[in-house]
């Protein structure tokens, strides 16, 4: 079955705060021609250096978020939740205009971006959608953390986390990214962190916009957010959401199984570099994935739960 590329029918705008800069950012999502991909455009710099393609090899920094940059060192940070929304909505081509260097964090999840995309509406374009098909297993590791891509018949994602903090502990999830799965199962999961770490980051000039309005914050084992959690396993679902966004930087949906164990933005990007640099590990195809059963199996290594890490 051939599926055609999609873009937005209309432009749509929003305003929000950058989680790290603390500055108000205006953002507009705009339609783009077939074959464009996802391109970020900074309106506060010279037009000739304003555009940055959202690709794994334009990633410049991976501390606390995913940041892309062009040859002129013009950057856009915190793109992962928006990229996850594009991926989950099947958007192949779009222009993202910003008047600052960071995507607004909104509520710390991808749900507000899904809402914007649905309000703008989605249209089909004239070119077939391209997929990247996994032909052999590729693994990236960093200590006890692992990120793996293996062959499969669908776009599947599984994630596992392990924290000493008993409020989080060990959690796992797995999903096939068929129609509606991302919106219904992952999009509302928020980023999370610990109160002491948030205070330390702010003292370092980071997370200036971080608050209970855009993150789950824990003090010890207590969730400080008045409304509590949106899912019992919201922590691992958010890590899976991040991985969906990071993997979409391949430039096309990946047909295969992704499995992350305590993986983060840096390891996800390391995996993409290893995967796409191996010409025997993948191929392009216009044939859409079949519907397969959920990813199964656990990947817990024989070890104690790891120390807390910042989402």
Secondary structure, DSSP 8 states (H G I E B T S, - for coil): -B-EEEEESS-EEEEEE-TTT--EEEEEEEE--TT--EEEEETTS-GGG-EEE--GGGEEE-SSS-EEE-TT--EEB--HHHHHHHHHHT---EEEEESSSB---TTSSSHHHHHHHHHH-EEEEEEE--EEEE-S-EEEEETTEEEEEE--SSEEEEEEEE-SSTTT-EEEEEEE--TTHIIIIITT---EEEHHHHHHHHHTT--TT--TTSSEEEETTEE--TT--SSTTHHHHHHHHHHHHHHGGGSSEEEEEEEEES--HHHHHHHHHHHHT-TTSEEEE-B--------------SS--------
